Amino acid sequence: MAQHWADFQYEIYLKGMTGAVPRLPTDLTRLEELVERRLGPGPVGYVAGSAGSGSTAAANRAALDRRRIVPRMLRDVHERDLSVEVLGRPLPAPLALAPVGVLSIMHPDAESAAARAAAAQGVPFVLSSASSTPMEQVAAEMGDAERWFQLYWAKDREVTKSFLDRAKASGFTALLVTLDTPLLAWRPRDLDQAYLPFLHGVGTANYFSDPAFQAGLAKPVHEDPDAAVMHFVGMFADPAKTWPDLAFLRENWDGPIVLKGILHPDDARLAADAGMDGVVVSNHGGRQVAGSVAAADALPRVAEAVGDRLTVLFDSGVRTGDDVFKALALGARAVLLGRPYAYGLGLDGQAGVEHVIRCLLAEFDLTLALTGHAGPGTVGADDLVTESV
């Protein structure tokens, strides 16, 4: 029998009989405010902040809020099954944890805690290239659980190839290639604190532990960490990359390849033409282009263009179970959840991340049931109306 994620609410109510209440809010939109109060301005600004004035992050939320769900009645929803197949892998729900770098600035257990939480709940964990923890250690923490690797595509081909080889050897099944960060955007919250963790060697664990990266250093990392940081900065991203370069990734990775950061249907078509397996409709949570189109506004056009050829995933602005429902209705196969789980990690480690996953999927399960759906597969454009601005 399929898992009823909604039962989490009864677990909470029953524990309340003994006077226990959840350690974190069950309204996940409240987590950011708690993090702002409890963590330092540098780490909070790095995770919560956005490009420019924050207009893109605000637009992401507004685009989801403008869509309103139209419930249907008297449909049999007593047995629900949230499971889906994504990139050839069976998942218990249309959710994965998005790649978020430098998680050690949120909690000392960093990516390991988030990965264990994802594994415990059965949802995929996407490890960032810019993690605080080497990919082999994260893989070991997860056992046989589903894990995907996010690639920041370095200038150095040997380092990129080494990353792909290591990820493959560590059991990461899918590759998500972030395309929207060939340069770091203008991010005032970070600039005002002069806060960039990479310059302190934080978020560089995959690089500093990489043999191809180490081969480019005059001295070992521990002997000259500043030189290692500058070597990293010099290769981290490559604004010269173009579509034909994707052939290199295809040659060096035999699993699914998903391009993250797609907002234009023509780019989605180019991805399909290049032999990619999927796209993530994403504006990096508003962190890269101030004034960008909202991700939820871009999603229907991309899904219409390539939904029959590619797996279409979605992130940027997802905070609640109804947001997941809306993303599926707009054409996504599944969503990636970013900041909320990072906030849960910062507030309560692995338990905080598990709390976020369970709350989100309980709310999504209930939203499905209360709108007349027994699973994600029947959700579509007819389930939404769009409010005029």
Backbone torsions as a table, in degrees:
resi	resn	phi	psi	omega
1	MET	NA	139.1	-179.1
2	ALA	-65.5	150.2	178.3
3	GLN	-70.5	131.6	173.4
4	HIS	-94.9	96.1	-177.9
5	TRP	-59.7	-28.9	-177.8
6	ALA	-61.4	-21.0	-178.6
7	ASP	-63.2	-14.0	177.1
8	PHE	-56.3	-33.6	-178.7
9	GLN	-65.9	-36.1	179.6
10	TYR	-71.9	-33.2	174.7
11	GLU	-59.4	-42.8	179.3
12	ILE	-65.1	-45.6	-178.8
13	TYR	-64.2	-39.9	-179.7
14	LEU	-66.5	-39.9	176.8
15	LYS	-63.7	-29.1	177.7
16	GLY	-62.9	-21.7	177.7
17	MET	-63.8	-23.7	178.6
18	THR	-98.5	6.1	179.6
19	GLY	91.8	1.4	-178.0
20	ALA	-84.9	136.4	173.6
21	VAL	-124.1	158.5	-178.9
22	PRO	-58.7	143.6	179.7
23	ARG	-69.7	-27.9	179.6
24	LEU	-121.2	156.6	178.0
25	PRO	-60.5	148.2	174.8
26	THR	-89.7	-11.8	168.7
27	ASP	-88.4	102.0	-171.6
28	LEU	-66.9	-15.2	177.9
29	THR	-70.9	-12.7	-179.9
30	ARG	-86.7	-9.7	-173.9
31	LEU	-66.0	-37.9	-176.7
32	GLU	-60.3	-42.3	179.9
33	GLU	-62.0	-40.1	178.4
34	LEU	-66.0	-42.2	179.3
35	VAL	-62.4	-40.9	179.4
36	GLU	-57.8	-34.8	-177.7
37	ARG	-81.2	-29.5	-168.6
38	ARG	-101.1	-24.8	-177.1
39	LEU	-108.6	163.5	-178.1
40	GLY	-70.0	157.4	-175.1
41	PRO	-63.0	-30.8	178.6
42	GLY	-64.1	-60.3	178.7
43	PRO	-59.2	-42.7	-179.6
44	VAL	-62.6	-45.9	-179.4
45	GLY	-62.9	-35.9	-178.7
46	TYR	-66.5	-39.4	-177.8
47	VAL	-85.0	-43.0	-174.9
48	ALA	-85.8	-20.7	-173.3
49	GLY	-72.7	169.5	-175.7
50	SER	-140.9	175.3	175.4
51	ALA	-73.0	145.5	173.1
52	GLY	57.4	-133.9	-176.8
53	SER	-80.9	-3.0	-175.7
54	GLY	89.5	10.0	-174.8
55	SER	-64.8	-32.2	-178.7
56	THR	-72.0	-42.2	176.4
57	ALA	-60.5	-40.6	177.7
58	ALA	-65.4	-39.0	179.5
59	ALA	-65.9	-35.4	176.6
60	ASN	-58.0	-46.3	179.4
61	ARG	-67.2	-43.5	-177.9
62	ALA	-61.9	-38.4	-178.2
63	ALA	-66.2	-36.6	176.1
64	LEU	-73.4	-40.2	-178.8
65	ASP	-67.3	-30.1	178.3
66	ARG	-65.7	-29.2	177.5
67	ARG	-80.7	128.6	-179.5
68	ARG	-118.7	139.6	-175.8
69	ILE	-84.0	139.2	178.5
70	VAL	-109.4	99.9	-177.6
71	PRO	-67.3	148.2	173.6
72	ARG	-116.3	148.5	-171.0
73	MET	-110.4	165.7	173.2
74	LEU	51.5	48.6	171.3
75	ARG	-117.8	143.7	-176.4
76	ASP	-73.9	107.5	-179.3
77	VAL	-124.1	20.3	-175.4
78	HIS	-70.4	-31.2	173.5
79	GLU	-109.9	117.8	-179.2
80	ARG	-120.2	149.2	178.9
81	ASP	-135.0	110.2	-176.9
82	LEU	-87.8	0.0	-173.1
83	SER	-68.8	148.7	179.6
84	VAL	-142.4	165.8	170.4
85	GLU	-110.8	127.3	-179.2
86	VAL	-130.7	125.0	179.8
87	LEU	54.1	36.4	177.9
88	GLY	79.0	5.2	-178.2
89	ARG	-112.8	133.6	176.1
90	PRO	-75.7	129.0	179.0
91	LEU	-121.9	149.2	-179.0
92	PRO	-73.9	-15.5	-180.0
93	ALA	-162.1	161.4	-177.8
94	PRO	-80.4	60.5	-174.1
95	LEU	-145.9	139.6	168.5
96	ALA	-138.0	156.8	174.9
97	LEU	-84.3	123.6	-175.7
98	ALA	-67.4	157.8	175.1
99	PRO	-70.2	120.8	175.3
100	VAL	-127.3	122.0	-176.2
101	GLY	-78.4	173.0	172.8
102	VAL	41.4	47.9	-175.5
103	LEU	-69.2	-11.9	177.2
104	SER	-66.1	-18.3	176.9
105	ILE	-74.5	-15.0	177.7
106	MET	-94.9	-35.3	-175.4
107	HIS	-161.6	141.1	-177.2
108	PRO	-61.7	-25.9	178.6
109	ASP	-79.5	-13.3	167.0
110	ALA	47.7	-137.6	-175.1
111	GLU	-61.4	-30.7	-179.4
112	SER	-60.1	-44.2	-179.9
113	ALA	-65.9	-43.5	179.9
114	ALA	-64.8	-40.2	180.0
115	ALA	-66.3	-41.0	177.1
116	ARG	-63.3	-38.6	178.9
117	ALA	-63.9	-45.2	178.6
118	ALA	-60.8	-44.9	-179.4
119	ALA	-62.2	-41.9	-178.8
120	ALA	-62.4	-32.6	-178.8
121	GLN	-97.3	-3.3	174.9
122	GLY	81.7	10.4	179.7
123	VAL	-99.7	148.8	-178.7
124	PRO	-65.5	146.7	172.9
125	PHE	-111.0	128.1	178.2
126	VAL	-102.6	114.3	-177.4
127	LEU	-86.8	130.8	177.9
128	SER	-76.6	143.6	169.1
129	SER	-54.0	-35.1	-175.2
130	ALA	-91.3	37.6	-178.6
131	SER	-78.6	161.9	177.2
132	SER	-86.6	-4.4	-172.1
133	THR	-130.3	131.3	179.7
134	PRO	-60.1	146.5	-174.2
135	MET	-59.0	-33.7	-179.6
136	GLU	-64.2	-38.0	179.4
137	GLN	-68.3	-42.1	178.5
138	VAL	-62.6	-43.1	178.9
139	ALA	-60.0	-42.2	179.9
140	ALA	-62.9	-35.8	179.2
141	GLU	-66.7	-25.7	-171.5
142	MET	-94.3	-11.9	-177.3
143	GLY	61.2	-126.9	-178.5
144	ASP	-93.7	7.5	-174.8
145	ALA	-67.8	155.7	-175.9
146	GLU	-67.0	127.9	179.2
147	ARG	-143.9	141.6	179.5
148	TRP	-122.6	155.4	-177.6
149	PHE	-116.3	131.7	176.8
150	GLN	-98.7	130.3	-177.7
151	LEU	-107.6	122.8	159.9
152	TYR	-89.1	119.4	-166.3
153	TRP	-82.3	99.9	-173.0
154	ALA	-70.9	158.3	174.0
155	LYS	-63.5	-35.8	-175.3
156	ASP	-79.8	113.1	-177.6
157	ARG	-62.8	-37.0	-177.7
158	GLU	-66.9	-38.0	176.7
159	VAL	-66.3	-43.4	178.4
160	THR	-59.7	-47.1	-179.4
161	LYS	-63.1	-39.9	178.4
162	SER	-62.6	-43.0	176.3
163	PHE	-57.0	-46.0	-177.8
164	LEU	-64.3	-41.8	178.9
165	ASP	-63.8	-43.6	179.9
166	ARG	-65.5	-42.2	-179.8
167	ALA	-63.0	-42.9	179.0
168	LYS	-61.2	-46.5	-179.5
169	ALA	-65.0	-24.0	-178.5
170	SER	-92.5	6.3	174.0
171	GLY	84.0	16.2	173.4
172	PHE	-77.5	127.6	-169.1
173	THR	-95.8	-27.6	-178.4
174	ALA	-126.8	152.1	179.9
175	LEU	-115.1	121.5	174.7
176	LEU	-106.4	118.1	-175.7
177	VAL	-103.2	113.2	-179.2
178	THR	-80.9	119.8	-175.8
179	LEU	-101.7	-13.6	-169.4
180	ASP	-92.0	11.9	-176.5
181	THR	-129.2	51.8	174.7
182	PRO	-70.8	-17.5	173.0
183	LEU	-143.4	153.8	172.8
184	LEU	-75.9	136.4	179.4
185	ALA	-72.9	169.7	173.1
186	TRP	-76.1	109.0	-175.1
187	ARG	-120.3	95.5	-172.8
188	PRO	-57.8	-35.9	-178.4
189	ARG	-63.8	-37.9	177.0
190	ASP	-73.4	-41.2	-178.8
191	LEU	-64.0	-40.5	-178.3
192	ASP	-65.4	-26.9	175.9
193	GLN	-96.5	-2.1	-172.6
194	ALA	48.9	47.6	-169.6
195	TYR	-115.0	109.0	172.8
196	LEU	-136.8	102.9	-170.4
197	PRO	-58.9	-29.9	-177.3
198	PHE	-59.3	-33.2	-178.2
199	LEU	-68.2	-14.4	175.7
200	HIS	-101.4	11.2	-179.5
201	GLY	75.3	21.5	178.1
202	VAL	-103.4	130.1	-176.2
203	GLY	89.7	13.1	-177.5
204	THR	-114.6	13.5	-171.2
205	ALA	-60.2	-40.4	-179.3
206	ASN	-66.5	-32.1	-179.8
207	TYR	-75.8	-51.7	-175.0
208	PHE	-64.6	-22.4	179.0
209	SER	-95.1	4.8	-173.3
210	ASP	-94.0	128.5	-178.4
211	PRO	-62.7	-36.0	179.5
212	ALA	-69.2	-36.4	176.1
213	PHE	-66.5	-46.5	-177.9
214	GLN	-62.1	-31.2	-179.3
215	ALA	-64.8	-20.6	179.7
216	GLY	-89.7	3.6	-177.7
217	LEU	-102.6	144.0	176.4
218	ALA	-72.7	-33.8	-179.8
219	LYS	-130.8	157.4	175.5
220	PRO	-57.8	154.3	-176.5
221	VAL	-52.2	-45.2	-174.3
222	HIS	-69.3	-21.0	-179.9
223	GLU	-83.9	-29.4	179.5
224	ASP	-145.0	72.2	-176.3
225	PRO	-61.4	-32.2	179.7
226	ASP	-64.1	-40.6	178.0
227	ALA	-65.6	-36.6	178.1
228	ALA	-64.7	-41.9	177.8
229	VAL	-61.2	-45.1	-178.7
230	MET	-67.0	-34.4	175.4
231	HIS	-63.3	-42.2	176.9
232	PHE	-61.8	-48.8	-178.1
233	VAL	-59.0	-37.1	-177.7
234	GLY	-70.2	-21.2	-176.5
235	MET	-116.1	-7.0	-168.2
236	PHE	-52.1	-46.2	-176.5
237	ALA	-135.2	166.1	-174.1
238	ASP	-141.9	99.5	-179.1
239	PRO	-69.4	-5.0	-178.2
240	ALA	-90.4	-6.0	-177.5
241	LYS	-64.9	142.5	176.6
242	THR	-135.0	175.4	-174.3
243	TRP	-54.3	-42.3	-179.8
244	PRO	-60.0	-23.0	179.9
245	ASP	-65.0	-18.9	-179.9
246	LEU	-60.5	-24.9	180.0
247	ALA	-57.9	-34.4	179.1
248	PHE	-61.7	-41.6	179.5
249	LEU	-67.2	-42.5	-179.2
250	ARG	-61.4	-37.2	179.7
251	GLU	-69.4	-26.6	-172.5
252	ASN	-111.1	7.3	177.7
253	TRP	-142.4	121.5	-175.1
254	ASP	-99.1	4.1	175.6
255	GLY	-99.1	-171.9	177.7
256	PRO	-62.5	141.3	174.8
257	ILE	-119.7	128.1	-177.7
258	VAL	-122.1	131.1	179.5
259	LEU	-95.1	123.1	-174.7
260	LYS	-103.6	131.8	179.2
261	GLY	111.7	15.1	-178.3
262	ILE	-83.3	129.1	-180.0
263	LEU	-129.4	-15.1	-177.2
264	HIS	-111.4	135.2	-179.0
265	PRO	-59.8	-31.5	178.6
266	ASP	-67.0	-36.4	175.7
267	ASP	-66.1	-37.2	176.8
268	ALA	-62.9	-39.9	177.9
269	ARG	-65.7	-40.1	177.2
270	LEU	-62.4	-36.3	177.3
271	ALA	-63.0	-44.3	178.7
272	ALA	-63.9	-43.5	-179.7
273	ASP	-63.0	-29.0	-178.8
274	ALA	-83.7	2.8	177.3
275	GLY	82.8	19.8	176.7
276	MET	-75.9	165.4	-176.4
277	ASP	-104.2	-18.3	-178.2
278	GLY	-167.7	172.0	174.1
279	VAL	-136.4	151.4	168.4
280	VAL	-109.0	115.4	173.7
281	VAL	-75.0	112.8	-168.7
282	SER	-160.9	142.2	168.0
283	ASN	-114.2	31.3	177.4
284	HIS	62.2	34.5	179.2
285	GLY	64.0	24.8	-179.0
286	GLY	82.5	9.9	-173.5
287	ARG	-89.3	-8.8	-172.8
288	GLN	-113.2	-51.4	-177.8
289	VAL	-117.4	109.0	174.1
290	ALA	-67.3	135.4	-178.6
291	GLY	84.2	7.8	180.0
292	SER	-68.8	157.6	170.6
293	VAL	-58.1	142.0	176.1
294	ALA	-66.0	142.1	-177.2
295	ALA	-61.0	-40.2	-179.1
296	ALA	-68.2	-25.9	175.4
297	ASP	-75.6	-30.3	179.0
298	ALA	-78.7	-27.3	-171.4
299	LEU	-57.0	-49.1	-176.1
300	PRO	-60.4	-37.7	-178.8
301	ARG	-68.5	-39.7	178.3
302	VAL	-67.4	-44.4	-179.7
303	ALA	-62.3	-39.4	179.2
304	GLU	-66.0	-36.2	-176.6
305	ALA	-72.8	-40.0	-170.6
306	VAL	-133.2	5.8	-176.0
307	GLY	-57.2	-24.9	179.0
308	ASP	-86.6	-9.1	-176.8
309	ARG	-114.2	-29.2	-173.8
310	LEU	-130.6	155.7	169.2
311	THR	-77.9	121.0	-178.7
312	VAL	-101.4	117.1	176.1
313	LEU	-109.3	168.3	-174.3
314	PHE	-142.8	138.8	163.5
315	ASP	-145.8	178.2	178.4
316	SER	98.5	95.0	175.6
317	GLY	104.4	-5.9	-177.3
318	VAL	-70.5	124.1	-179.1
319	ARG	-131.2	-22.0	-169.5
320	THR	-138.3	168.9	177.2
321	GLY	-63.7	-35.0	178.4
322	ASP	-70.9	-26.5	173.9
323	ASP	-63.3	-39.5	177.6
324	VAL	-61.5	-46.5	177.7
325	PHE	-55.6	-46.8	-178.2
326	LYS	-63.9	-40.7	179.3
327	ALA	-61.7	-41.2	177.8
328	LEU	-65.4	-41.1	179.8
329	ALA	-63.5	-29.6	-179.7
330	LEU	-85.5	-2.0	172.5
331	GLY	120.8	0.4	179.8
332	ALA	-80.5	150.3	174.7
333	ARG	-85.7	-32.0	179.0
334	ALA	-162.2	167.5	-179.8
335	VAL	-120.0	154.6	171.8
336	LEU	-107.5	131.0	-178.9
337	LEU	-104.7	127.0	-175.7
338	GLY	-112.1	-91.8	-170.9
339	ARG	-52.9	-42.8	-176.7
340	PRO	-56.6	-38.7	-179.6
341	TYR	-73.9	-30.7	175.6
342	ALA	-64.7	-37.8	176.1
343	TYR	-65.8	-43.2	178.1
344	GLY	-59.6	-40.0	176.8
345	LEU	-62.0	-46.7	-178.4
346	GLY	-62.5	-31.3	-175.5
347	LEU	-89.5	-29.7	-173.6
348	ASP	-155.3	28.4	174.4
349	GLY	57.6	-145.3	-178.6
350	GLN	-56.7	-42.2	-179.3
351	ALA	-61.2	-35.1	178.8
352	GLY	-66.8	-38.9	178.2
353	VAL	-67.9	-42.4	178.0
354	GLU	-62.5	-38.8	177.2
355	HIS	-58.8	-44.9	-179.0
356	VAL	-63.2	-46.0	-179.9
357	ILE	-60.9	-46.5	-175.9
358	ARG	-68.2	-39.4	177.1
359	CYS	-62.8	-47.8	-176.9
360	LEU	-61.1	-44.6	-176.2
361	LEU	-77.4	-29.1	172.8
362	ALA	-63.6	-45.0	-179.9
363	GLU	-66.0	-38.7	177.6
364	PHE	-64.7	-44.5	178.1
365	ASP	-57.8	-47.2	179.5
366	LEU	-65.9	-38.4	177.7
367	THR	-61.9	-43.4	175.9
368	LEU	-57.2	-53.5	-175.4
369	ALA	-60.3	-44.9	-174.7
370	LEU	-75.4	-8.6	176.1
371	THR	-109.5	5.4	173.2
372	GLY	94.7	24.8	-178.2
373	HIS	-122.3	136.3	178.5
374	ALA	-97.2	-0.7	178.5
375	GLY	-174.0	169.4	-176.5
376	PRO	-66.4	-24.4	-171.1
377	GLY	-65.8	-21.2	-178.4
378	THR	-96.3	-0.9	-179.3
379	VAL	-78.4	132.0	-179.1
380	GLY	-153.3	-174.8	-174.4
381	ALA	-58.6	-29.4	-179.3
382	ASP	-67.6	-13.1	-179.4
383	ASP	-84.9	-2.0	-178.3
384	LEU	-124.0	150.4	163.0
385	VAL	-124.1	154.0	-179.6
386	THR	-111.8	123.7	177.5
387	GLU	-72.4	142.7	176.0
388	SER	-73.2	146.9	-177.2
389	VAL	-71.7	NA	NA
